[in-house]
């Protein structure tokens, strides 16, 4: 007699599976299978009967804490909030309104709940217009940020907390605005009537961006006009401004773009966006939300807003997060939270690129990323260029049997070999920093059979180049064999790779180290090409991608875009 | 768009009482229910409930934002509940006053029986049933809360259910 038989249980179905079945957590097909089994199994029918009682416990009403316990928690909550909240800086508002606070300034008129009148702290030379203060109706006090009040009994279904109040009393002059509901069907061409509180009239039909990634009703090439609410209802929508900055909108996000001179402002009322910004010093790029704004100068960052606050995540560069109460600089790899009534929080370290993966996956590029067609290089024979199947433009390869060259060391050309050919490229880096190099490679085939050592084939495939910058250290470039995770081979297909130390694994960028801003010379040298009249095994390289973003992974469509 | 737990914690760290309260409302009933099912004693459960949130708010920096706030709170509550249960005085009181709360009248008898059987389980089995039954956590997440492997969580669940079933079948204590 088995243990199950002894205990009166069926050996086929575990008790936890039966409980899952009773709670509706078993997949439908499995539930059906169990039902069919239970029809002829008395043990399982008995289990159902008894475990139904156990499962029934879960349907009992949730247990709620008593008033005293709840009041005690809320008291601690308020105390902790007060302890953590930085001192209120109401004077900032007065500063923001002074005439000499910034070279640029705009007035953002909020929809219903907020006012944002923000001035960059980065610039401080020319007059700024006074910020407007707009509100639609008296804002009720928040439930917990008020001064202490008598303890209210806990509500069974607590009402949604009303919006937080402004810390700054509203000015009387501006009229109210419409509530901030995202428009369900954003008009694609005609700008909607402006709310009467826009401080400065915007010229009608100013194009501020175009769609470069389609989503919902927006097609590639659609123009986005100033003042048009743009609503991404599904997937990811990417807009590109005239200066090639890009804004990716996640599903459920509504933004309205405003242009004032060279300055661009994207006002986000709901959802999440990520920006890859290329700005010139004289141009400001701003994302404004109810809770404050983010001013950037060439960076990748994301902003997510919801009723209680906004979260700014910076993947690269620096931004300034600012609201009425205070300002905070947020650097690369940091995240900062803002709410309307508190100064932007102290930045915390995060994996920003991971948080912005959704935007990268949708094609948001890294700013400063440079693309170079390998065929455009200055070639030294036997390095040559030719268009082959699948190449983007002309690919380069060394048309030589490297084994016949004096510098051949049995596996590859030594670093002092002059005969293998090379290609040089001059690049003008837009900023100093740690740069990474990617290449788009094609390795025609394994060459293991070509070389033998002690009679055994040597693992030595023609699949790599050397690369150096400004005559410095040479790195192995390419050299990829297999990505075990995707089972993708490094042979007979075009792939993006770089770091020659990753022969087996996920291809990665080759770190070039810290490079100064300005001109540099990159040299790509033959390392192990074997190209004869009958053997065509020289590795091919058609596009180079230089990026300051360590985590960026180029894709063909990024280049083509 | 509803803000994630991690975003709310980030806001709470800056002193946003609204964010703190939203988190509190989000987890109040789950933590209280868990505490009660674990201890079987309302007074002890309220202590656990209260201390869980007090600890959480006073040590917001200790939470490592990885989208696992529920598991983190359950871990605190579990630890406090087990500490409370180790105190024999409280445990004996719980035994004496065991009562189901807020069960519908017509379900009182069978639910009472099941609740009683649950309370009679060893704490390390009871917590598994509670997390699975009431909070719907999968076994991997239960393992994270309790500090055991997924396989161990699964096998404890099996033991627990067998014991519960036996108790419900015979009326004997498991």
HADDOCK unambig.tbl for C-alpha pairs under 7 A between the chains (distance, minus, plus):
assign (segid A and resid 15 and name CA) (segid B and resid 158 and name CA) 6.10 0.50 0.50
assign (segid A and resid 15 and name CA) (segid B and resid 161 and name CA) 6.11 0.50 0.50
assign (segid A and resid 15 and name CA) (segid B and resid 162 and name CA) 6.78 0.50 0.50
assign (segid A and resid 16 and name CA) (segid B and resid 157 and name CA) 6.57 0.50 0.50
assign (segid A and resid 16 and name CA) (segid B and resid 158 and name CA) 5.83 0.50 0.50
assign (segid A and resid 16 and name CA) (segid B and resid 161 and name CA) 6.81 0.50 0.50
assign (segid A and resid 50 and name CA) (segid B and resid 165 and name CA) 5.74 0.50 0.50
assign (segid A and resid 50 and name CA) (segid B and resid 168 and name CA) 6.15 0.50 0.50
assign (segid A and resid 50 and name CA) (segid B and resid 169 and name CA) 6.63 0.50 0.50
assign (segid A and resid 51 and name CA) (segid B and resid 165 and name CA) 6.33 0.50 0.50
assign (segid A and resid 53 and name CA) (segid B and resid 110 and name CA) 6.31 0.50 0.50
assign (segid A and resid 53 and name CA) (segid B and resid 111 and name CA) 6.35 0.50 0.50
assign (segid A and resid 53 and name CA) (segid B and resid 114 and name CA) 5.81 0.50 0.50
assign (segid A and resid 54 and name CA) (segid B and resid 114 and name CA) 5.48 0.50 0.50
assign (segid A and resid 56 and name CA) (segid B and resid 111 and name CA) 6.66 0.50 0.50
assign (segid A and resid 57 and name CA) (segid B and resid 111 and name CA) 6.01 0.50 0.50
assign (segid A and resid 57 and name CA) (segid B and resid 115 and name CA) 6.90 0.50 0.50
assign (segid A and resid 58 and name CA) (segid B and resid 133 and name CA) 5.94 0.50 0.50
assign (segid A and resid 58 and name CA) (segid B and resid 134 and name CA) 5.20 0.50 0.50
assign (segid A and resid 60 and name CA) (segid B and resid 103 and name CA) 5.53 0.50 0.50
assign (segid A and resid 61 and name CA) (segid B and resid 102 and name CA) 6.06 0.50 0.50
assign (segid A and resid 61 and name CA) (segid B and resid 103 and name CA) 6.47 0.50 0.50
assign (segid A and resid 62 and name CA) (segid B and resid 29 and name CA) 6.23 0.50 0.50
assign (segid A and resid 62 and name CA) (segid B and resid 33 and name CA) 5.66 0.50 0.50
assign (segid A and resid 63 and name CA) (segid B and resid 29 and name CA) 6.29 0.50 0.50
assign (segid A and resid 63 and name CA) (segid B and resid 32 and name CA) 5.99 0.50 0.50
assign (segid A and resid 63 and name CA) (segid B and resid 33 and name CA) 4.66 0.50 0.50
assign (segid A and resid 64 and name CA) (segid B and resid 29 and name CA) 5.59 0.50 0.50
assign (segid A and resid 64 and name CA) (segid B and resid 32 and name CA) 6.04 0.50 0.50
assign (segid A and resid 64 and name CA) (segid B and resid 33 and name CA) 6.93 0.50 0.50
assign (segid A and resid 65 and name CA) (segid B and resid 32 and name CA) 6.12 0.50 0.50
assign (segid A and resid 65 and name CA) (segid B and resid 46 and name CA) 6.14 0.50 0.50
assign (segid A and resid 69 and name CA) (segid B and resid 46 and name CA) 6.18 0.50 0.50
assign (segid A and resid 69 and name CA) (segid B and resid 50 and name CA) 5.86 0.50 0.50
assign (segid A and resid 73 and name CA) (segid B and resid 50 and name CA) 5.87 0.50 0.50
assign (segid A and resid 73 and name CA) (segid B and resid 53 and name CA) 6.48 0.50 0.50
assign (segid A and resid 73 and name CA) (segid B and resid 54 and name CA) 6.29 0.50 0.50
assign (segid A and resid 76 and name CA) (segid B and resid 54 and name CA) 6.37 0.50 0.50
assign (segid A and resid 77 and name CA) (segid B and resid 17 and name CA) 6.93 0.50 0.50
assign (segid A and resid 77 and name CA) (segid B and resid 20 and name CA) 6.72 0.50 0.50
assign (segid A and resid 77 and name CA) (segid B and resid 57 and name CA) 6.55 0.50 0.50
assign (segid A and resid 78 and name CA) (segid B and resid 17 and name CA) 6.31 0.50 0.50
assign (segid A and resid 80 and name CA) (segid B and resid 57 and name CA) 6.70 0.50 0.50
assign (segid A and resid 80 and name CA) (segid B and resid 58 and name CA) 6.66 0.50 0.50
assign (segid A and resid 81 and name CA) (segid B and resid 15 and name CA) 4.21 0.50 0.50
assign (segid A and resid 81 and name CA) (segid B and resid 16 and name CA) 5.90 0.50 0.50
assign (segid A and resid 81 and name CA) (segid B and resid 17 and name CA) 5.16 0.50 0.50
assign (segid A and resid 82 and name CA) (segid B and resid 15 and name CA) 6.33 0.50 0.50
assign (segid A and resid 84 and name CA) (segid B and resid 13 and name CA) 6.72 0.50 0.50
assign (segid A and resid 84 and name CA) (segid B and resid 14 and name CA) 5.88 0.50 0.50
assign (segid A and resid 84 and name CA) (segid B and resid 15 and name CA) 4.48 0.50 0.50
assign (segid A and resid 85 and name CA) (segid B and resid 14 and name CA) 5.83 0.50 0.50
assign (segid A and resid 85 and name CA) (segid B and resid 15 and name CA) 4.18 0.50 0.50
assign (segid A and resid 144 and name CA) (segid B and resid 17 and name CA) 6.02 0.50 0.50
assign (segid A and resid 144 and name CA) (segid B and resid 18 and name CA) 6.46 0.50 0.50
assign (segid A and resid 145 and name CA) (segid B and resid 17 and name CA) 5.94 0.50 0.50
assign (segid A and resid 271 and name CA) (segid B and resid 1 and name CA) 6.30 0.50 0.50
assign (segid A and resid 306 and name CA) (segid B and resid 1 and name CA) 5.87 0.50 0.50
assign (segid A and resid 306 and name CA) (segid B and resid 2 and name CA) 6.61 0.50 0.50
assign (segid A and resid 306 and name CA) (segid B and resid 3 and name CA) 6.08 0.50 0.50
assign (segid A and resid 308 and name CA) (segid B and resid 19 and name CA) 6.70 0.50 0.50
assign (segid A and resid 311 and name CA) (segid B and resid 7 and name CA) 6.95 0.50 0.50
assign (segid A and resid 337 and name CA) (segid B and resid 10 and name CA) 6.25 0.50 0.50
assign (segid A and resid 337 and name CA) (segid B and resid 11 and name CA) 5.49 0.50 0.50
assign (segid A and resid 338 and name CA) (segid B and resid 11 and name CA) 6.95 0.50 0.50
assign (segid A and resid 345 and name CA) (segid B and resid 14 and name CA) 4.97 0.50 0.50
